[in-house]
Amino acid sequence: MKQPFLILFSCVFLTINAQELSTTPAFDKKKKNILLISEGVAYTATLIGLNFLWYKDYPRSNFHFIDDNEEWLQMDKMGHMTTSYYMGVAGIKAYEWAGMNEKESIWYGGLSGSFFLTAVEILDGFSEQWGASSGDLIANTMGSALCISQALLWDNQKIQLKYSYNKSFWADKNPEQLGENLIQNMLKDYNGQKYWLSFNVKSLLELENNFPSWLSLSIGYSGYGMKNPYHKEGDPERMREYFLSLDIDLNKIQTESQVINSILHTLGFLKFPMPTIGISDNKMFIHPLFF
């Protein structure tokens, strides 16, 4: 359950840094050294911090795998994929700033998420409490693949992974696993999380007219009725939920203020509240405004 902690950290912290880095002039050997040292220090410090704060109170074991692919209706895997994707997007921008050529920036930067999250998975593998997960590794790879493939094909992220959250009824039923306050709920309450694939219409269709460049179409996924990771006797019936919605690509909005632009682009990983059609339990719902 430490994995959700990394999602917003990577999406916010790394996106902020990527916005700053991408505005700096080009190649310089000093920049490359700054990037590599900073990346190494950040990765090492984060892993040491996780090891100290998360794993130290649990017994160690020989490296092993566990099968957790049926937990949480795969919502945790969506979190892994989203984290890996945004670390890759930020990584590409960082390597471009350091003066790497296009292919090196895309491959090295785009794989940043998979590299880092694999190291976290190794820590899991040596913990008796958890274990490495093949599903997590696959999800990490899928996030990197979505980032890298678009950079190679279009030099643009026309399809983005996004996140949204509404506190669920079940959050208060199991605060130990679903969070004891709103911040923890946002990271742990899988019932209230939604993950989206957001398609920028103008970019994908290569429209040349005045069609708004910021308008996107999003397909969302969530689960509900998950009091525990696995369904147990007496638990509520679990339901998968699917959504179709409009969205706003904040990365396409440019104002005269660099500060406002940076704020908007930093928040670009969030699904914008818009009218939405939802389907769950074979029933259709229309939400005038949904986040």
Summary of the structure (lengths in Angstrom):
residues: 291
radius of gyration: 19.6
end to end distance: 23.3
largest distance: 62.2
contacts: 920
relative contact order: 0.12
helix: 52%
strand: 20%
